Amino acid sequence: MKNVIYALFLRELKTRFGKYRLGYLWAILEPFIFISLFVGIRGILTGSLRSGADKFIYHVDYPLFLAAGLIPFFMFRHTVVQIMHSIEANRGLFTYQPVKPIDAIIARWILEGVIFVFVWILVFFILHFIGFKTEIKDPLCLIGIYILFYLFSLGVGMIFCIIVNIYDEVRHIISPFLLFLFFTSGTFFSINMIPSKFQIYLLWNPCLHFIELSRERFFPLYKTEVCSLKFIIICTICVLFLGLVLYKYRIKEILATE
């Protein structure tokens, strides 16, 4: 299984980036494009593009605040989408007995994790180099939350993968759903900015908890009072369990369908 996953990993790497010279570069450019976009919007609203970049949100430079939210969310979104399409993209390989659908899922999951680590290090190094300096308050806790988010992405991706292969029409609502999550997961705002009477609705979104808790472990003076580590642990266990159960009991039906 390890050899199969490694071979599929190399195949995914070549398929994803091998055909396009800017493939690797786009993975880095995407967060910078969104950071520039939100900084620009903030600068226009405040009347100064420079103040848009310098404005602190709870003692954090705005570009750093954005990067700490956007990069983990992009990891979640890309992981879910890639896992969701893993079976249909590799269906021809399943005629070989050693290759199982779970191998394709894990290979894509590992690739997205490698990309996330690479992009995270590079983006924050560049931001640090151009003058947005910070220190990580609790590195081990931060890594732990990222790993939980990474596992949560695997569970959600498996659930969507099984569902869209059984009910093809469902795939048309996944993109709007992920876009909705993008605007409600705290990628460009803090839950502390939201009036308390509206927070209860946003706090049903686990991605918001992941991002806000990671910021709290990242930035020394950043605080979030309403997000729960227990909640994201429970959500991660639940989606992984549901994803594995759906895979176990429906994968034969999916493979039998042309």
ZARO-687950 format. One record per residue: residue number from 1; residue in three letters; x, y, z of N, C-alpha, C, CB in turn. Coordinates in steps of 0.02 Angstrom, whole numbers. Glycine has a CB too. Layout:
ZARO-687950
REC; n; res; n.u; n.v; n.w; ca.u; ca.v; ca.w; c.u; c.v; c.w; cb.u; cb.v; cb.w
REC; NUM; ALA; X; Y; Z; X; Y; Z; X; Y; Z; X; Y; Z
...
This chain:
ZARO-687950
REC; n; res; n.u; n.v; n.w; ca.u; ca.v; ca.w; c.u; c.v; c.w; cb.u; cb.v; cb.w
REC; 1; MET; 42; -60; 0; 0; 0; 0; 43; 63; 0; -47; 0; 61
REC; 2; LYS; 98; 61; 39; 143; 118; 41; 172; 133; -28; 199; 105; 91
REC; 3; ASN; 192; 80; -64; 220; 89; -131; 169; 116; -180; 248; 23; -157
REC; 4; VAL; 107; 93; -174; 53; 117; -218; 40; 191; -205; -11; 76; -207
REC; 5; ILE; 35; 209; -141; 22; 279; -123; 78; 324; -147; 13; 287; -46
REC; 6; TYR; 141; 300; -139; 198; 340; -162; 196; 350; -238; 264; 305; -142
REC; 7; ALA; 179; 297; -275; 174; 303; -348; 118; 351; -368; 163; 234; -380
REC; 8; LEU; 61; 345; -334; 5; 390; -349; 22; 462; -330; -58; 368; -312
REC; 9; PHE; 60; 471; -276; 82; 538; -255; 125; 570; -309; 122; 534; -189
REC; 10; LEU; 172; 533; -337; 215; 559; -390; 174; 573; -453; 272; 508; -407
REC; 11; ARG; 126; 530; -466; 82; 541; -525; 41; 605; -516; 35; 481; -535
REC; 12; GLU; 13; 614; -456; -26; 675; -443; 18; 737; -448; -58; 671; -373
REC; 13; LEU; 79; 732; -422; 125; 789; -424; 140; 808; -496; 191; 771; -387
REC; 14; LYS; 153; 759; -538; 169; 773; -608; 107; 798; -645; 196; 710; -642
REC; 15; THR; 49; 768; -631; -13; 788; -665; -32; 860; -646; -70; 741; -648
REC; 16; ARG; -25; 876; -581; -47; 941; -556; -1; 998; -580; -50; 941; -481
REC; 17; PHE; 64; 986; -578; 111; 1040; -591; 156; 1029; -651; 154; 1050; -532
REC; 18; GLY; 160; 967; -676; 208; 953; -728; 193; 986; -795; 213; 880; -738
REC; 19; LYS; 129; 996; -810; 110; 1023; -875; 115; 1099; -878; 40; 1002; -892
REC; 20; TYR; 120; 1131; -821; 118; 1204; -819; 179; 1230; -783; 53; 1228; -785
REC; 21; ARG; 216; 1273; -817; 277; 1301; -787; 261; 1344; -726; 314; 1343; -838
REC; 22; LEU; 202; 1374; -724; 184; 1417; -668; 142; 1379; -615; 145; 1477; -692
REC; 23; GLY; 139; 1313; -621; 98; 1274; -574; 118; 1283; -502; 101; 1201; -592
REC; 24; TYR; 183; 1275; -488; 206; 1284; -419; 199; 1356; -398; 280; 1261; -413
REC; 25; LEU; 213; 1403; -445; 210; 1474; -429; 139; 1495; -409; 234; 1516; -487
REC; 26; TRP; 89; 1466; -443; 20; 1485; -428; 1; 1468; -356; -28; 1451; -476
REC; 27; ALA; 27; 1412; -330; 12; 1393; -261; 36; 1447; -212; 45; 1326; -243
REC; 28; ILE; 89; 1483; -231; 116; 1537; -188; 80; 1603; -203; 191; 1545; -199
REC; 29; LEU; 64; 1614; -267; 34; 1678; -287; -38; 1685; -260; 33; 1684; -362
REC; 30; GLU; -74; 1629; -255; -145; 1633; -236; -154; 1670; -169; -174; 1564; -231
REC; 31; PRO; -119; 1650; -115; -129; 1688; -53; -108; 1761; -58; -92; 1656; 4
REC; 32; PHE; -54; 1775; -95; -31; 1845; -102; -82; 1887; -141; 37; 1847; -137
REC; 33; ILE; -114; 1857; -190; -165; 1893; -228; -223; 1912; -182; -191; 1850; -288
REC; 34; PHE; -246; 1865; -142; -301; 1880; -96; -281; 1928; -42; -327; 1815; -65
REC; 35; ILE; -219; 1922; -16; -195; 1969; 34; -193; 2039; 5; -125; 1949; 59
REC; 36; SER; -166; 2046; -56; -163; 2112; -89; -233; 2140; -101; -125; 2108; -155
REC; 37; LEU; -280; 2095; -121; -348; 2117; -135; -381; 2145; -72; -389; 2058; -163
REC; 38; PHE; -378; 2108; -16; -410; 2131; 45; -375; 2191; 76; -412; 2074; 95
REC; 39; VAL; -309; 2193; 71; -273; 2252; 94; -293; 2313; 53; -196; 2241; 90
REC; 40; GLY; -300; 2304; -13; -321; 2358; -57; -390; 2383; -40; -318; 2337; -129
REC; 41; ILE; -437; 2336; -30; -505; 2355; -12; -506; 2393; 54; -551; 2292; -8
REC; 42; ARG; -468; 2368; 102; -465; 2401; 167; -435; 2470; 161; -425; 2358; 217
REC; 43; GLY; -383; 2475; 119; -351; 2540; 108; -397; 2591; 76; -289; 2532; 66
REC; 44; ILE; -437; 2568; 27; -485; 2612; -6; -538; 2636; 43; -519; 2576; -65
REC; 45; LEU; -562; 2589; 86; -613; 2608; 135; -587; 2656; 188; -640; 2545; 168
REC; 46; THR; -522; 2650; 204; -493; 2694; 255; -463; 2757; 224; -439; 2657; 294
REC; 47; GLY; -460; 2760; 157; -434; 2819; 123; -360; 2819; 112; -452; 2879; 162
REC; 48; SER; -326; 2763; 129; -254; 2759; 118; -235; 2686; 110; -215; 2791; 177
REC; 49; LEU; -203; 2671; 53; -181; 2603; 41; -128; 2583; 92; -154; 2596; -29
REC; 50; ARG; -87; 2630; 112; -35; 2615; 161; -66; 2596; 229; 13; 2674; 169
REC; 51; SER; -117; 2634; 249; -149; 2618; 313; -185; 2551; 310; -197; 2673; 333
REC; 52; GLY; -206; 2532; 250; -238; 2467; 242; -191; 2410; 260; -263; 2458; 172
REC; 53; ALA; -125; 2420; 246; -76; 2369; 262; -52; 2374; 334; -17; 2373; 215
REC; 54; ASP; -49; 2435; 360; -21; 2446; 426; -71; 2439; 483; 10; 2514; 430
REC; 55; LYS; -135; 2443; 465; -187; 2441; 517; -185; 2376; 556; -256; 2450; 485
REC; 56; PHE; -182; 2381; 621; -180; 2321; 663; -250; 2297; 679; -142; 2336; 729
REC; 57; ILE; -257; 2230; 682; -319; 2199; 707; -299; 2159; 768; -353; 2154; 652
REC; 58; TYR; -319; 2184; 826; -303; 2152; 889; -228; 2138; 893; -343; 2087; 897
REC; 59; HIS; -188; 2192; 882; -116; 2191; 889; -80; 2151; 835; -97; 2163; 957
REC; 60; VAL; -113; 2137; 779; -83; 2098; 725; -86; 2139; 661; -120; 2030; 716
REC; 61; ASP; -29; 2144; 625; -29; 2177; 559; -79; 2143; 514; 42; 2176; 527
REC; 62; TYR; -116; 2183; 476; -170; 2155; 435; -147; 2103; 385; -205; 2211; 399
REC; 63; PRO; -91; 2112; 349; -68; 2059; 303; -52; 1993; 339; -7; 2082; 265
REC; 64; LEU; -23; 1998; 398; -10; 1937; 437; -75; 1905; 460; 34; 1954; 498
REC; 65; PHE; -122; 1947; 481; -188; 1923; 502; -222; 1885; 444; -233; 1982; 525
REC; 66; LEU; -218; 1914; 384; -248; 1882; 325; -214; 1816; 308; -245; 1929; 265
REC; 67; ALA; -147; 1817; 308; -110; 1757; 290; -125; 1700; 338; -34; 1771; 290
REC; 68; ALA; -133; 1715; 403; -147; 1664; 453; -216; 1634; 445; -139; 1693; 523
REC; 69; GLY; -261; 1669; 409; -327; 1642; 396; -334; 1611; 327; -378; 1696; 404
REC; 70; LEU; -305; 1644; 277; -313; 1622; 208; -277; 1557; 193; -289; 1675; 161
REC; 71; ILE; -215; 1551; 216; -175; 1492; 198; -206; 1428; 227; -103; 1499; 224
REC; 72; PRO; -225; 1424; 290; -259; 1364; 315; -325; 1350; 279; -272; 1369; 389
REC; 73; PHE; -363; 1403; 263; -427; 1391; 229; -415; 1364; 159; -468; 1455; 227
REC; 74; PHE; -365; 1391; 123; -351; 1366; 56; -330; 1293; 60; -295; 1408; 23
REC; 75; MET; -292; 1275; 112; -274; 1205; 121; -337; 1162; 128; -229; 1196; 183
REC; 76; PHE; -384; 1184; 169; -447; 1148; 179; -485; 1142; 113; -490; 1183; 231
REC; 77; ARG; -493; 1198; 78; -533; 1198; 16; -501; 1154; -37; -540; 1269; -10
REC; 78; HIS; -436; 1162; -48; -402; 1122; -99; -404; 1048; -82; -330; 1146; -108
REC; 79; THR; -395; 1031; -18; -395; 961; 3; -463; 930; -10; -375; 955; 77
REC; 80; VAL; -516; 965; 10; -583; 939; 0; -598; 928; -74; -635; 988; 30
REC; 81; VAL; -581; 977; -116; -596; 972; -188; -555; 916; -220; -581; 1039; -223
REC; 82; GLN; -491; 912; -203; -449; 861; -233; -471; 790; -213; -376; 872; -214
REC; 83; ILE; -487; 781; -149; -510; 715; -127; -578; 699; -158; -515; 713; -50
REC; 84; MET; -620; 748; -165; -687; 738; -193; -683; 710; -264; -726; 804; -194
REC; 85; HIS; -632; 730; -302; -625; 707; -372; -575; 650; -379; -603; 765; -416
REC; 86; SER; -550; 623; -323; -496; 573; -328; -518; 508; -360; -470; 559; -258
REC; 87; ILE; -579; 485; -348; -601; 422; -376; -612; 427; -451; -666; 399; -343
REC; 88; GLU; -648; 478; -474; -660; 484; -545; -596; 497; -584; -709; 539; -558
REC; 89; ALA; -548; 532; -554; -485; 547; -588; -440; 486; -595; -448; 602; -551
REC; 90; ASN; -449; 437; -552; -405; 378; -552; -443; 314; -566; -369; 373; -487
REC; 91; ARG; -504; 319; -590; -546; 259; -597; -513; 206; -641; -614; 279; -627
REC; 92; GLY; -478; 228; -693; -446; 179; -738; -393; 138; -704; -415; 215; -796
REC; 93; LEU; -363; 164; -650; -310; 127; -616; -337; 74; -569; -267; 176; -576
REC; 94; PHE; -401; 77; -553; -429; 30; -504; -439; -40; -534; -495; 56; -478
REC; 95; THR; -428; -47; -599; -430; -113; -630; -369; -154; -609; -433; -108; -707
REC; 96; TYR; -316; -120; -586; -258; -155; -559; -271; -172; -486; -193; -111; -566
REC; 97; GLN; -265; -235; -469; -285; -259; -402; -251; -222; -344; -270; -331; -397
REC; 98; PRO; -186; -205; -348; -155; -171; -290; -181; -100; -278; -81; -168; -299
REC; 99; VAL; -212; -69; -328; -232; 1; -322; -304; 5; -297; -225; 38; -389
REC; 100; LYS; -313; 37; -239; -379; 46; -209; -397; 120; -209; -380; 16; -138
REC; 101; PRO; -462; 135; -207; -483; 205; -203; -453; 242; -144; -558; 210; -200
REC; 102; ILE; -446; 208; -86; -419; 242; -27; -347; 264; -39; -422; 195; 34
REC; 103; ASP; -311; 227; -83; -242; 246; -99; -240; 313; -135; -208; 192; -142
REC; 104; ALA; -287; 322; -183; -290; 385; -220; -310; 443; -174; -341; 380; -278
REC; 105; ILE; -356; 429; -128; -377; 480; -80; -318; 502; -36; -435; 455; -36
REC; 106; ILE; -282; 453; -9; -226; 470; 36; -170; 505; -2; -199; 406; 69
REC; 107; ALA; -156; 484; -64; -104; 516; -104; -119; 590; -115; -96; 480; -171
REC; 108; ARG; -181; 605; -132; -200; 675; -142; -198; 714; -76; -269; 680; -174
REC; 109; TRP; -218; 681; -23; -217; 713; 43; -146; 731; 64; -250; 668; 95
REC; 110; ILE; -100; 685; 54; -30; 698; 71; -2; 754; 29; 13; 634; 61
REC; 111; LEU; -17; 755; -36; 8; 808; -80; -15; 876; -57; -13; 796; -152
REC; 112; GLU; -79; 881; -38; -104; 946; -14; -70; 967; 51; -180; 943; -5
REC; 113; GLY; -54; 919; 94; -18; 935; 155; 52; 962; 141; -13; 874; 200
REC; 114; VAL; 87; 931; 93; 154; 954; 74; 150; 1025; 45; 185; 906; 22
REC; 115; ILE; 101; 1037; 3; 93; 1104; -27; 79; 1155; 27; 36; 1104; -79
REC; 116; PHE; 35; 1138; 75; 18; 1184; 129; 80; 1204; 170; -34; 1152; 176
REC; 117; VAL; 121; 1155; 189; 181; 1170; 228; 228; 1215; 189; 217; 1105; 249
REC; 118; PHE; 238; 1198; 125; 283; 1237; 83; 258; 1309; 75; 290; 1204; 14
REC; 119; VAL; 194; 1317; 60; 165; 1384; 50; 166; 1424; 115; 94; 1379; 22
REC; 120; TRP; 147; 1392; 171; 146; 1427; 235; 215; 1455; 252; 122; 1379; 291
REC; 121; ILE; 266; 1414; 247; 334; 1436; 263; 356; 1493; 218; 384; 1378; 259
REC; 122; LEU; 344; 1486; 153; 367; 1535; 105; 330; 1602; 112; 359; 1509; 34
REC; 123; VAL; 264; 1599; 121; 225; 1661; 127; 245; 1700; 189; 150; 1645; 128
REC; 124; PHE; 251; 1667; 245; 269; 1703; 306; 342; 1725; 306; 256; 1659; 367
REC; 125; PHE; 385; 1688; 271; 454; 1711; 263; 457; 1775; 222; 497; 1655; 230
REC; 126; ILE; 418; 1777; 168; 417; 1837; 125; 388; 1896; 164; 376; 1824; 61
REC; 127; LEU; 333; 1885; 200; 303; 1939; 240; 352; 1964; 293; 237; 1915; 273
REC; 128; HIS; 388; 1918; 324; 438; 1937; 374; 494; 1977; 341; 467; 1874; 410
REC; 129; PHE; 514; 1956; 282; 569; 1989; 246; 551; 2061; 227; 587; 1949; 184
REC; 130; ILE; 488; 2073; 208; 469; 2140; 187; 447; 2185; 245; 412; 2136; 136
REC; 131; GLY; 451; 2158; 307; 442; 2202; 365; 385; 2184; 412; 432; 2269; 342
REC; 132; PHE; 345; 2134; 396; 290; 2113; 440; 314; 2057; 485; 227; 2091; 398
REC; 133; LYS; 347; 2076; 539; 380; 2028; 583; 332; 2006; 638; 444; 2058; 613
REC; 134; THR; 339; 1943; 657; 299; 1916; 712; 336; 1859; 744; 230; 1894; 687
REC; 135; GLU; 311; 1836; 800; 338; 1777; 833; 280; 1731; 850; 378; 1796; 897
REC; 136; ILE; 293; 1667; 847; 240; 1618; 860; 236; 1606; 935; 252; 1552; 821
REC; 137; LYS; 177; 1617; 963; 168; 1612; 1036; 174; 1540; 1060; 101; 1641; 1056
REC; 138; ASP; 141; 1494; 1026; 139; 1424; 1049; 145; 1378; 988; 73; 1409; 1089
REC; 139; PRO; 207; 1365; 965; 217; 1326; 903; 186; 1256; 905; 291; 1320; 889
REC; 140; LEU; 193; 1221; 960; 167; 1153; 963; 91; 1150; 959; 191; 1119; 1028
REC; 141; CYS; 59; 1197; 995; -14; 1200; 992; -38; 1220; 922; -42; 1250; 1045
REC; 142; LEU; -1; 1267; 891; -18; 1288; 823; -14; 1230; 775; 28; 1345; 801
REC; 143; ILE; 40; 1191; 779; 47; 1133; 736; -9; 1083; 749; 117; 1100; 746
REC; 144; GLY; -26; 1073; 813; -80; 1027; 830; -147; 1047; 799; -87; 1023; 904
REC; 145; ILE; -162; 1112; 800; -225; 1136; 771; -223; 1128; 695; -237; 1210; 789
REC; 146; TYR; -166; 1142; 664; -160; 1132; 592; -170; 1058; 573; -92; 1156; 567
REC; 147; ILE; -142; 1013; 614; -150; 941; 600; -224; 921; 606; -107; 899; 648
REC; 148; LEU; -258; 948; 657; -330; 935; 664; -368; 960; 603; -357; 967; 728
REC; 149; PHE; -352; 1020; 580; -385; 1049; 521; -371; 1006; 459; -362; 1122; 510
REC; 150; TYR; -310; 981; 455; -290; 938; 400; -329; 873; 401; -214; 923; 404
REC; 151; LEU; -338; 843; 459; -378; 782; 466; -452; 796; 453; -368; 751; 536
REC; 152; PHE; -476; 853; 477; -545; 874; 464; -557; 879; 389; -561; 940; 499
REC; 153; SER; -509; 907; 352; -514; 913; 280; -519; 845; 247; -454; 952; 251
REC; 154; LEU; -481; 797; 272; -484; 729; 245; -554; 700; 255; -432; 684; 279
REC; 155; GLY; -582; 708; 314; -649; 681; 328; -702; 713; 284; -666; 691; 400
REC; 156; VAL; -701; 779; 279; -750; 814; 237; -742; 794; 164; -743; 891; 244
REC; 157; GLY; -679; 789; 141; -666; 770; 72; -692; 700; 56; -591; 773; 57
REC; 158; MET; -683; 653; 103; -708; 585; 92; -784; 584; 89; -683; 538; 147
REC; 159; ILE; -816; 622; 134; -890; 625; 133; -914; 651; 66; -916; 669; 191
REC; 160; PHE; -886; 707; 43; -907; 735; -21; -891; 688; -79; -872; 803; -33
REC; 161; CYS; -833; 654; -75; -813; 608; -128; -864; 552; -137; -744; 577; -112
REC; 162; ILE; -886; 523; -82; -935; 469; -87; -1003; 495; -110; -943; 434; -19
REC; 163; ILE; -1023; 552; -82; -1089; 579; -99; -1094; 598; -173; -1105; 640; -55
REC; 164; VAL; -1044; 633; -199; -1048; 656; -269; -1042; 598; -318; -994; 708; -284
REC; 165; ASN; -1011; 543; -296; -1008; 485; -341; -1072; 444; -339; -949; 441; -322
REC; 166; ILE; -1114; 455; -289; -1179; 422; -286; -1233; 468; -316; -1198; 403; -213
REC; 167; TYR; -1231; 532; -297; -1280; 581; -322; -1241; 635; -360; -1322; 612; -263
REC; 168; ASP; -1235; 627; -425; -1192; 670; -465; -1214; 744; -462; -1192; 647; -536
REC; 169; GLU; -1278; 757; -454; -1302; 826; -455; -1278; 865; -394; -1378; 826; -457
REC; 170; VAL; -1257; 830; -341; -1235; 864; -281; -1172; 905; -293; -1223; 814; -225
REC; 171; ARG; -1130; 883; -342; -1067; 918; -354; -1078; 991; -374; -1028; 883; -409
REC; 172; HIS; -1138; 1008; -399; -1151; 1077; -420; -1161; 1124; -362; -1213; 1079; -465
REC; 173; ILE; -1173; 1098; -302; -1183; 1142; -245; -1120; 1146; -201; -1242; 1118; -203
REC; 174; ILE; -1069; 1105; -217; -1009; 1105; -175; -971; 1171; -181; -963; 1047; -196
REC; 175; SER; -963; 1197; -242; -926; 1260; -251; -960; 1318; -216; -920; 1276; -326
REC; 176; PRO; -1026; 1328; -224; -1059; 1381; -185; -1053; 1371; -110; -1132; 1386; -204
REC; 177; PHE; -1054; 1308; -88; -1048; 1294; -16; -979; 1314; 9; -1060; 1218; -3
REC; 178; LEU; -926; 1297; -29; -858; 1315; -9; -848; 1391; -11; -807; 1281; -53
REC; 179; LEU; -881; 1424; -59; -878; 1497; -62; -912; 1528; -1; -910; 1523; -127
REC; 180; PHE; -968; 1499; 19; -1003; 1522; 79; -957; 1514; 140; -1069; 1483; 89
REC; 181; LEU; -923; 1457; 145; -877; 1446; 201; -820; 1497; 200; -849; 1375; 198
REC; 182; PHE; -796; 1515; 141; -742; 1563; 135; -761; 1630; 168; -723; 1575; 61
REC; 183; PHE; -822; 1651; 158; -844; 1716; 184; -868; 1713; 257; -899; 1744; 141
REC; 184; THR; -874; 1652; 285; -899; 1646; 353; -849; 1612; 401; -964; 1608; 353
REC; 185; SER; -787; 1602; 377; -739; 1564; 417; -685; 1607; 449; -706; 1512; 374
REC; 186; GLY; -694; 1673; 448; -647; 1716; 481; -581; 1725; 443; -632; 1690; 548
REC; 187; THR; -582; 1713; 378; -521; 1720; 339; -497; 1792; 336; -531; 1694; 268
REC; 188; PHE; -544; 1840; 334; -525; 1910; 329; -556; 1953; 385; -545; 1938; 261
REC; 189; PHE; -587; 1920; 434; -614; 1957; 491; -603; 1915; 554; -689; 1974; 481
REC; 190; SER; -610; 1946; 611; -606; 1912; 675; -676; 1904; 704; -560; 1950; 724
REC; 191; ILE; -687; 1848; 737; -752; 1838; 769; -765; 1891; 822; -755; 1768; 801
REC; 192; ASN; -711; 1921; 848; -718; 1974; 898; -750; 2037; 869; -650; 1992; 928
REC; 193; MET; -749; 2044; 802; -779; 2102; 769; -855; 2095; 764; -749; 2112; 700
REC; 194; ILE; -880; 2034; 770; -951; 2020; 759; -990; 2030; 823; -961; 1948; 732
REC; 195; PRO; -1046; 2066; 821; -1087; 2074; 881; -1106; 2006; 911; -1151; 2113; 865
REC; 196; SER; -1107; 2003; 976; -1118; 1939; 1010; -1183; 1905; 990; -1117; 1950; 1084
REC; 197; LYS; -1235; 1943; 973; -1299; 1912; 956; -1296; 1876; 889; -1354; 1965; 955
REC; 198; PHE; -1246; 1892; 847; -1238; 1858; 783; -1184; 1805; 784; -1222; 1909; 728
REC; 199; GLN; -1142; 1806; 835; -1087; 1758; 839; -1111; 1686; 841; -1044; 1772; 899
REC; 200; ILE; -1166; 1674; 875; -1192; 1607; 884; -1204; 1572; 817; -1256; 1609; 924
REC; 201; TYR; -1223; 1610; 766; -1236; 1580; 700; -1171; 1561; 665; -1276; 1629; 656
REC; 202; LEU; -1120; 1605; 670; -1056; 1591; 638; -1019; 1534; 673; -1013; 1653; 637
REC; 203; LEU; -1030; 1527; 737; -992; 1478; 776; -1014; 1406; 762; -1000; 1492; 849
REC; 204; TRP; -1065; 1396; 721; -1082; 1328; 698; -1033; 1305; 645; -1153; 1326; 672
REC; 205; ASN; -992; 1350; 619; -944; 1334; 566; -878; 1312; 597; -933; 1396; 519
REC; 206; PRO; -859; 1248; 592; -796; 1225; 623; -734; 1261; 595; -788; 1151; 613
REC; 207; CYS; -736; 1280; 531; -678; 1313; 500; -661; 1378; 536; -691; 1327; 425
REC; 208; LEU; -712; 1414; 559; -701; 1475; 597; -663; 1461; 661; -769; 1509; 613
REC; 209; HIS; -681; 1408; 696; -646; 1389; 757; -573; 1371; 743; -682; 1329; 791
REC; 210; PHE; -562; 1332; 690; -494; 1313; 672; -451; 1375; 660; -493; 1268; 611
REC; 211; ILE; -476; 1422; 620; -437; 1480; 600; -426; 1527; 659; -472; 1518; 544
REC; 212; GLU; -477; 1540; 698; -470; 1585; 755; -425; 1556; 809; -539; 1601; 784
REC; 213; LEU; -432; 1492; 823; -389; 1460; 873; -316; 1458; 850; -413; 1390; 889
REC; 214; SER; -305; 1448; 785; -236; 1448; 760; -206; 1518; 765; -234; 1424; 687
REC; 215; ARG; -246; 1570; 753; -221; 1639; 761; -203; 1652; 835; -273; 1690; 736
REC; 216; GLU; -244; 1626; 880; -232; 1637; 951; -166; 1604; 972; -290; 1610; 994
REC; 217; ARG; -150; 1545; 943; -87; 1512; 959; -28; 1542; 921; -92; 1438; 945
REC; 218; PHE; -44; 1579; 868; 8; 1609; 826; 32; 1675; 855; -18; 1619; 755
REC; 219; PHE; -14; 1722; 863; 4; 1790; 882; 2; 1800; 957; -42; 1841; 847
REC; 220; PRO; 54; 1828; 987; 59; 1832; 1061; 2; 1868; 1095; 123; 1866; 1079
REC; 221; LEU; -25; 1921; 1063; -76; 1961; 1097; -147; 1950; 1070; -58; 2034; 1090
REC; 222; TYR; -154; 1902; 1024; -220; 1890; 995; -261; 1844; 1041; -213; 1858; 924
REC; 223; LYS; -323; 1862; 1052; -367; 1824; 1097; -434; 1810; 1063; -378; 1862; 1163
REC; 224; THR; -459; 1750; 1075; -527; 1734; 1054; -560; 1696; 1112; -528; 1691; 989
REC; 225; GLU; -616; 1723; 1134; -648; 1696; 1194; -702; 1644; 1178; -679; 1752; 1234
REC; 226; VAL; -727; 1644; 1117; -788; 1605; 1103; -775; 1542; 1063; -837; 1648; 1066
REC; 227; CYS; -714; 1532; 1038; -699; 1472; 998; -674; 1416; 1043; -647; 1489; 944
REC; 228; SER; -690; 1354; 1024; -680; 1297; 1068; -636; 1244; 1036; -747; 1266; 1088
REC; 229; LEU; -583; 1225; 1071; -541; 1170; 1048; -579; 1103; 1052; -476; 1166; 1091
REC; 230; LYS; -618; 1095; 1103; -658; 1033; 1110; -705; 1024; 1051; -698; 1034; 1176
REC; 231; PHE; -735; 1079; 1028; -782; 1076; 971; -747; 1051; 908; -813; 1146; 959
REC; 232; ILE; -687; 1076; 893; -654; 1055; 831; -628; 983; 836; -596; 1102; 815
REC; 233; ILE; -610; 961; 896; -590; 891; 904; -649; 845; 891; -562; 879; 976
REC; 234; ILE; -707; 863; 919; -767; 822; 908; -787; 822; 834; -826; 849; 950
REC; 235; CYS; -784; 880; 802; -802; 885; 731; -754; 843; 688; -800; 959; 707
REC; 236; THR; -690; 845; 704; -641; 806; 666; -654; 732; 672; -570; 823; 689
REC; 237; ILE; -666; 708; 733; -680; 637; 744; -744; 617; 707; -687; 622; 819
REC; 238; CYS; -795; 659; 710; -860; 642; 678; -854; 638; 603; -912; 694; 697
REC; 239; VAL; -821; 687; 571; -818; 686; 497; -773; 629; 473; -792; 753; 470
REC; 240; LEU; -719; 614; 510; -676; 558; 491; -714; 492; 497; -613; 556; 535
REC; 241; PHE; -752; 484; 552; -791; 423; 561; -843; 416; 506; -825; 424; 631
REC; 242; LEU; -880; 470; 492; -932; 467; 441; -902; 454; 372; -972; 532; 440
REC; 243; GLY; -845; 487; 357; -812; 476; 293; -790; 404; 284; -753; 522; 286
REC; 244; LEU; -762; 374; 335; -739; 304; 331; -798; 256; 327; -696; 288; 392
REC; 245; VAL; -852; 270; 363; -911; 227; 360; -942; 228; 289; -963; 248; 412
REC; 246; LEU; -949; 288; 261; -976; 294; 193; -931; 258; 143; -983; 368; 174
REC; 247; TYR; -865; 266; 152; -819; 232; 107; -827; 156; 112; -746; 252; 123
REC; 248; LYS; -829; 130; 172; -833; 57; 182; -895; 27; 150; -831; 40; 256
REC; 249; TYR; -952; 61; 159; -1016; 30; 139; -1040; 51; 69; -1068; 48; 189
REC; 250; ARG; -1009; 101; 38; -1033; 122; -28; -981; 119; -83; -1058; 192; -24
REC; 251; ILE; -918; 103; -66; -866; 106; -117; -876; 53; -171; -797; 98; -85
REC; 252; LYS; -900; -7; -153; -911; -59; -203; -965; -38; -253; -930; -124; -170
REC; 253; GLU; -1016; -5; -227; -1069; 19; -270; -1043; 72; -319; -1126; 49; -228
REC; 254; ILE; -1000; 115; -294; -972; 168; -336; -927; 140; -391; -932; 218; -294
REC; 255; LEU; -884; 91; -374; -839; 61; -422; -876; 20; -474; -787; 18; -387
REC; 256; ALA; -935; -5; -455; -974; -45; -503; -1012; -1; -552; -1023; -90; -465
REC; 257; THR; -1015; 64; -538; -1051; 111; -581; -1004; 140; -633; -1084; 167; -539
REC; 258; GLU; -1021; 136; -695; -981; 165; -748; -1002; 236; -761; -986; 124; -813
